[in-house]
Amino acid sequence: MAEQDDLISFIASMTGEGNLRVEENLGEGYVRLRVAEAERRQAKHDIQHVEDIVIEMLRNARDAHATALYVATVKEGGQRTLLFLDNGCGIPRDMHERIFDARVTSKLESMKMDRWGVHGRGMALYSIRENAQEASVMTSAPDLGSAFRVLVDTNELPERADQSTWPQAARDEERKWVCVKGPHNIIRTVCEFALEEEPGCEVYLGSPAEIAATLYAHASGLLDTQQLLFVDSESTLPVVSRLAFAADAADFMRIAATLGIQISERTAHRILSGAIKPVRSVSSRLLRRRKPQTAPASVDLSRDRRGLKIAPDDLGSFSRALERDFGDLAERYYLTLSADPKIRVGRDAITVTFPIQNAE
């Protein structure tokens, strides 16, 4: 009840005589605040450590209504790479850069009070970019989720020295699960968020390769080959499902790169063959729950998982031949091709699509 009162007081302080103190309505659920309000809100979300970036990005995904959140992290030298992928409501293309501008956040009525304070979607993205080497949207679209990448120089923005120890979980006086013991590192930050948001949001944490394997396993359990045959581009799929579109290791690497995940061809082969296993959710691992995970699609070792490769020249000749043969059918049914036939070479099939011009 106290938290609700705090939220009401906060929202009330952001309104004057019933009018929101908003400088500009940017659409798509975002606004730009006036300077005084931005200073007040920014002060609540200063970024002092790498772990501060992690919790703000997690809250940002939650405020985008994500129910599945994947965090990949790796450190090379003094550079920490953080990747955040979610199945939330996504960001329109023209807002990919604007959400990092100062004073841009979600509309005030969408504010949420949690254990870290009051938060709105996009609320700390400006501070994150100011304190990181890079903060960017790798890919996102409305209703398709998002993938963010943040690069941090840990010589400039510190992090906990111990980034490998997992905390333990115990029930508090209210019988809620909380993290106890262990350093307040990235792992603990993710664990605290996962416990706070359970069961509304499932969180997965691992290396880029482990998260790629997890994304692939989860998507393969949801999308079958027949569904994928009718997909022209992975960009039309949800962000967290796109790796299931890969026809071979090279394709897997290409799609992973669009998500911010850089892996070798050998690692891609190992994921496709099931040698690298998906990780369990943070809550399942922390609470030692044995939740069944969706297994990757079985691999037929008698066939090369990389699939069939056809030279571009041969595909071009095949397309022209198909277009000629299509002429008889087109003449009989008054059809007109709107573009060249599209040929997709997949794992188990060669699919041809004839784009038809819509009748006036």
C-alpha positions as CSV (number, residue, x, y, z in Angstrom):
1,M,0.0,0.0,0.0
2,A,2.9,2.4,0.8
3,E,4.4,1.7,-2.6
4,Q,1.2,2.5,-4.3
5,D,0.9,5.7,-2.3
6,D,4.5,6.6,-3.3
7,L,3.6,6.0,-7.0
8,I,0.5,8.1,-6.8
9,S,2.5,10.9,-5.1
10,F,5.2,10.7,-7.7
11,I,2.7,10.9,-10.6
12,A,0.9,13.7,-8.9
13,S,4.2,15.6,-8.6
14,M,4.7,15.2,-12.3
15,T,1.4,16.8,-13.1
16,G,0.5,20.5,-12.6
17,E,-3.1,21.4,-12.3
18,G,-4.0,18.1,-14.0
19,N,-1.7,18.8,-17.0
20,L,1.3,16.5,-17.7
21,R,4.6,18.3,-17.7
22,V,5.4,17.0,-21.2
23,E,7.4,19.0,-23.7
24,E,6.6,16.8,-26.7
25,N,4.5,13.7,-27.4
26,L,6.7,11.5,-29.7
27,G,3.9,9.0,-30.3
28,E,4.3,5.2,-30.0
29,G,3.9,5.6,-26.2
30,Y,6.9,7.9,-25.7
31,V,7.1,11.5,-24.6
32,R,9.9,14.1,-24.1
33,L,9.8,15.7,-20.7
34,R,10.6,19.2,-19.7
35,V,14.1,19.9,-18.3
36,A,13.1,20.1,-14.6
37,E,11.3,16.8,-14.7
38,A,14.2,15.2,-16.6
39,E,16.7,16.3,-14.0
40,R,14.5,14.9,-11.2
41,R,14.0,11.5,-12.9
42,Q,17.6,11.3,-14.2
43,A,18.9,11.8,-10.7
44,K,17.1,8.7,-9.6
45,H,18.8,6.6,-12.2
46,D,22.4,7.6,-12.3
47,I,24.6,4.7,-13.6
48,Q,27.5,4.1,-11.2
49,H,28.4,0.5,-12.0
50,V,27.9,-2.1,-14.8
51,E,25.3,-3.8,-12.7
52,D,23.2,-0.6,-12.8
53,I,23.0,-0.9,-16.5
54,V,21.9,-4.5,-16.2
55,I,19.0,-3.8,-13.9
56,E,17.8,-0.8,-15.9
57,M,17.8,-2.8,-19.2
58,L,15.9,-5.6,-17.5
59,R,13.3,-3.2,-16.2
60,N,13.1,-1.6,-19.6
61,A,12.2,-5.0,-21.2
62,R,9.7,-5.7,-18.5
63,D,8.0,-2.4,-19.1
64,A,7.8,-3.4,-22.8
65,H,5.6,-6.3,-21.6
66,A,8.3,-9.0,-22.2
67,T,7.6,-12.4,-20.8
68,A,10.9,-14.0,-21.9
69,L,14.2,-12.2,-21.5
70,Y,17.6,-13.4,-22.6
71,V,20.8,-11.8,-21.3
72,A,24.2,-12.7,-22.9
73,T,27.4,-11.3,-21.5
74,V,31.1,-11.7,-22.1
75,K,34.2,-9.8,-21.1
76,E,37.3,-9.4,-23.3
77,G,40.2,-7.4,-21.8
78,G,38.5,-4.4,-20.2
79,Q,35.4,-4.5,-22.4
80,R,32.2,-5.9,-21.2
81,T,29.6,-6.8,-23.8
82,L,25.9,-7.0,-22.7
83,L,23.1,-8.3,-24.9
84,F,19.5,-8.1,-24.0
85,L,16.8,-9.8,-26.1
86,D,13.1,-9.9,-25.4
87,N,9.7,-10.8,-26.7
88,G,8.2,-7.5,-25.7
89,C,6.2,-5.0,-27.8
90,G,9.2,-3.8,-29.8
91,I,10.2,-0.4,-31.0
92,P,9.3,1.3,-34.3
93,R,12.2,1.8,-36.7
94,D,12.1,5.6,-36.5
95,M,12.4,5.5,-32.7
96,H,15.5,3.3,-32.5
97,E,17.8,6.3,-31.9
98,R,15.4,8.7,-30.3
99,I,14.8,6.4,-27.3
100,F,18.4,7.2,-26.3
101,D,17.8,11.0,-26.3
102,A,17.8,12.9,-23.1
103,R,14.4,13.3,-21.4
104,V,12.7,10.6,-23.6
105,T,10.6,8.1,-21.7
106,S,7.3,6.3,-21.8
107,K,4.1,8.1,-20.9
108,L,3.8,9.0,-17.2
109,E,0.6,6.9,-16.7
110,S,2.6,3.8,-17.6
111,M,5.0,4.3,-14.7
112,K,5.6,1.2,-12.5
113,M,6.8,1.0,-8.9
114,D,9.1,-1.8,-8.0
115,R,11.8,-2.5,-5.4
116,W,14.2,-0.2,-7.2
117,G,11.8,2.7,-7.4
118,V,9.6,4.2,-10.1
119,H,10.4,3.2,-13.6
120,G,9.1,3.8,-17.1
121,R,10.1,2.2,-20.4
122,G,13.2,3.9,-21.8
123,M,13.7,5.8,-18.6
124,A,17.4,5.3,-18.1
125,L,18.6,4.7,-21.7
126,Y,20.1,8.1,-22.1
127,S,22.2,7.6,-18.9
128,I,23.2,4.2,-20.1
129,R,24.5,5.5,-23.5
130,E,26.3,8.4,-21.7
131,N,28.2,5.9,-19.5
132,A,28.8,3.2,-22.0
133,Q,31.0,3.0,-25.1
134,E,28.0,2.0,-27.1
135,A,24.3,1.4,-26.5
136,S,22.2,0.6,-29.5
137,V,19.1,-1.2,-30.7
138,M,20.4,-4.1,-32.9
139,T,16.9,-5.0,-34.2
140,S,13.4,-4.3,-33.2
141,A,9.9,-3.8,-34.6
142,P,6.4,-3.4,-33.2
143,D,5.1,-6.7,-31.7
144,L,8.4,-8.5,-32.6
145,G,10.5,-7.8,-29.5
146,S,13.9,-6.2,-29.3
147,A,17.6,-6.9,-29.2
148,F,19.9,-4.3,-27.5
149,R,23.7,-4.3,-27.3
150,V,25.7,-2.3,-24.7
151,L,29.5,-2.1,-24.7
152,V,31.2,-1.0,-21.5
153,D,34.8,0.0,-20.7
154,T,35.1,-1.4,-17.2
155,N,38.1,0.8,-16.7
156,E,35.7,3.8,-16.9
157,L,32.6,2.2,-15.4
158,P,33.5,-0.4,-12.7
159,E,31.9,-3.8,-12.1
160,R,32.2,-6.3,-9.3
161,A,35.5,-8.2,-9.4
162,D,33.8,-11.6,-8.9
163,Q,31.5,-12.1,-11.9
164,S,31.2,-15.9,-11.6
165,T,29.6,-16.6,-8.2
166,W,25.9,-17.3,-8.1
167,P,23.9,-16.2,-5.0
168,Q,21.7,-18.5,-2.9
169,A,18.0,-18.1,-2.5
170,A,16.0,-18.1,0.7
171,R,12.6,-17.0,1.8
172,D,12.3,-13.7,3.7
173,E,9.8,-12.9,6.5
174,E,7.0,-12.6,4.0
175,R,7.8,-16.0,2.5
176,K,9.1,-14.4,-0.7
177,W,12.2,-15.8,-2.4
178,V,15.1,-13.4,-2.2
179,C,18.9,-13.6,-3.0
180,V,21.2,-14.1,-0.1
181,K,25.0,-14.3,0.2
182,G,27.3,-13.8,-2.8
183,P,28.7,-10.6,-4.4
184,H,26.3,-8.1,-5.9
185,N,27.5,-8.9,-9.4
186,I,25.7,-9.2,-12.8
187,I,24.5,-12.7,-11.9
188,R,22.9,-11.6,-8.6
189,T,21.4,-8.6,-10.3
190,V,19.7,-10.8,-12.9
191,C,18.6,-13.3,-10.2
192,E,17.1,-10.6,-8.0
193,F,15.1,-9.3,-11.0
194,A,14.0,-12.8,-12.0
195,L,12.7,-13.5,-8.5
196,E,11.0,-10.2,-8.3
197,E,9.2,-10.7,-11.6
198,E,8.4,-14.4,-11.2
199,P,6.3,-15.9,-12.7
200,G,5.5,-13.0,-15.1
201,C,8.9,-12.9,-16.8
202,E,11.2,-15.8,-17.4
203,V,14.9,-14.7,-17.6
204,Y,17.8,-16.6,-19.1
205,L,21.5,-15.7,-18.5
206,G,24.6,-17.1,-20.2
207,S,27.4,-16.5,-22.7
208,P,26.6,-15.4,-26.2
209,A,26.9,-19.0,-27.4
210,E,24.7,-20.4,-24.6
211,I,22.1,-17.8,-25.2
212,A,22.2,-18.5,-29.0
213,A,21.7,-22.2,-28.2
214,T,18.8,-21.4,-25.9
215,L,17.1,-19.1,-28.4
216,Y,17.5,-21.8,-31.1
217,A,16.1,-24.5,-28.9
218,H,13.1,-22.5,-27.7
219,A,12.3,-21.3,-31.2
220,S,12.7,-24.7,-32.7
221,G,10.1,-26.0,-30.3
222,L,7.6,-23.4,-31.5
223,L,8.2,-23.2,-35.2
224,D,8.2,-26.3,-37.4
225,T,9.7,-26.7,-40.9
226,Q,6.3,-26.3,-42.6
227,Q,5.8,-22.9,-41.0
228,L,9.3,-21.7,-41.9
229,L,8.8,-22.6,-45.6
230,F,6.3,-19.8,-45.9
231,V,8.7,-17.2,-44.3
232,D,10.6,-15.1,-46.9
233,S,12.9,-13.4,-44.3
234,E,13.7,-13.9,-40.7
235,S,13.0,-10.2,-40.1
236,T,9.3,-11.0,-40.2
237,L,9.7,-13.4,-37.2
238,P,9.9,-12.4,-33.5
239,V,13.4,-11.4,-32.5
240,V,13.7,-14.4,-30.1
241,S,12.6,-16.9,-32.8
242,R,14.8,-15.8,-35.7
243,L,17.6,-18.3,-35.2
244,A,15.2,-21.1,-36.1
245,F,15.1,-19.8,-39.6
246,A,18.8,-20.6,-40.2
247,A,19.3,-23.2,-42.9
248,D,23.0,-23.9,-42.1
249,A,25.9,-22.7,-40.0
250,A,26.7,-19.7,-42.2
251,D,23.1,-18.7,-42.1
252,F,23.0,-19.2,-38.3
253,M,26.1,-16.9,-37.9
254,R,24.5,-14.2,-40.1
255,I,21.2,-14.1,-38.2
256,A,23.0,-14.2,-34.8
257,A,25.1,-11.2,-35.9
258,T,21.9,-9.2,-36.6
259,L,21.0,-9.9,-32.9
260,G,24.4,-8.7,-31.7
261,I,25.7,-12.3,-31.1
262,Q,29.1,-13.0,-32.6
263,I,30.0,-16.7,-32.8
264,S,32.3,-18.8,-34.9
265,E,31.3,-21.3,-37.6
266,R,32.4,-24.1,-35.3
267,T,30.2,-22.8,-32.5
268,A,27.3,-22.5,-34.9
269,H,27.8,-26.1,-36.0
270,R,27.9,-27.2,-32.4
271,I,24.7,-25.4,-31.6
272,L,22.9,-26.9,-34.6
273,S,24.1,-30.4,-33.7
274,G,23.0,-30.0,-30.1
275,A,26.5,-30.2,-28.7
276,I,25.9,-26.8,-26.9
277,K,22.9,-27.2,-24.7
278,P,20.3,-24.5,-23.8
279,V,20.6,-22.9,-20.4
280,R,17.9,-23.3,-17.8
281,S,16.0,-20.2,-16.7
282,V,17.6,-18.2,-13.8
283,S,14.7,-19.0,-11.5
284,S,14.8,-22.7,-12.2
285,R,18.6,-22.8,-11.6
286,L,18.4,-20.6,-8.5
287,L,15.5,-22.5,-6.9
288,R,16.7,-25.8,-8.2
289,R,13.5,-26.5,-10.1
290,R,13.6,-29.3,-12.7
291,K,11.5,-27.7,-15.4
292,P,11.6,-29.6,-18.7
293,Q,13.2,-27.6,-21.5
294,T,12.4,-27.8,-25.1
295,A,15.0,-29.9,-26.8
296,P,16.6,-28.8,-30.1
297,A,15.3,-30.5,-33.2
298,S,16.9,-33.9,-33.8
299,V,19.7,-34.0,-36.2
300,D,19.9,-36.5,-39.0
301,L,23.6,-37.2,-39.2
302,S,23.2,-39.0,-42.5
303,R,22.4,-35.5,-44.0
304,D,24.7,-32.6,-43.5
305,R,22.8,-30.2,-41.2
306,R,24.3,-27.3,-43.2
307,G,21.7,-28.1,-45.9
308,L,21.9,-27.8,-49.7
309,K,24.0,-25.1,-51.4
310,I,23.2,-24.0,-54.9
311,A,25.4,-21.5,-56.9
312,P,23.8,-18.1,-57.6
313,D,24.2,-18.6,-61.3
314,D,22.3,-21.9,-61.2
315,L,19.6,-20.3,-59.1
316,G,19.3,-17.5,-61.7
317,S,18.9,-19.9,-64.6
318,F,16.4,-22.0,-62.6
319,S,14.4,-18.8,-61.8
320,R,14.3,-17.8,-65.5
321,A,13.2,-21.3,-66.5
322,L,10.4,-21.3,-64.0
323,E,9.2,-17.9,-65.1
324,R,9.0,-19.2,-68.7
325,D,7.1,-22.3,-67.7
326,F,4.7,-20.2,-65.6
327,G,3.6,-18.4,-68.7
328,D,1.1,-21.1,-69.7
329,L,-0.7,-21.0,-66.4
330,A,-0.5,-17.2,-66.4
331,E,-2.1,-17.0,-69.8
332,R,-4.9,-19.4,-68.9
333,Y,-5.8,-17.7,-65.6
334,Y,-4.9,-14.1,-66.5
335,L,-2.1,-13.9,-64.0
336,T,0.8,-11.4,-64.0
337,L,4.0,-11.8,-62.1
338,S,4.8,-8.8,-59.9
339,A,8.5,-9.9,-59.5
340,D,10.9,-12.7,-60.3
341,P,10.1,-16.0,-58.7
342,K,11.6,-16.3,-55.2
343,I,13.6,-19.4,-54.5
344,R,14.5,-20.4,-51.0
345,V,16.9,-23.3,-50.4
346,G,16.1,-24.8,-47.0
347,R,17.2,-27.8,-44.9
348,D,14.7,-30.2,-46.4
349,A,13.2,-28.5,-49.4
350,I,13.6,-26.0,-52.3
351,T,10.6,-23.6,-52.1
352,V,9.5,-21.5,-55.0
353,T,7.2,-18.5,-54.6
354,F,5.5,-16.7,-57.6
355,P,4.6,-13.2,-56.5
356,I,1.3,-12.3,-58.3
357,Q,0.2,-8.8,-59.1
358,N,-3.0,-7.9,-57.4
359,A,-6.0,-7.4,-59.6
360,E,-7.2,-3.8,-59.9
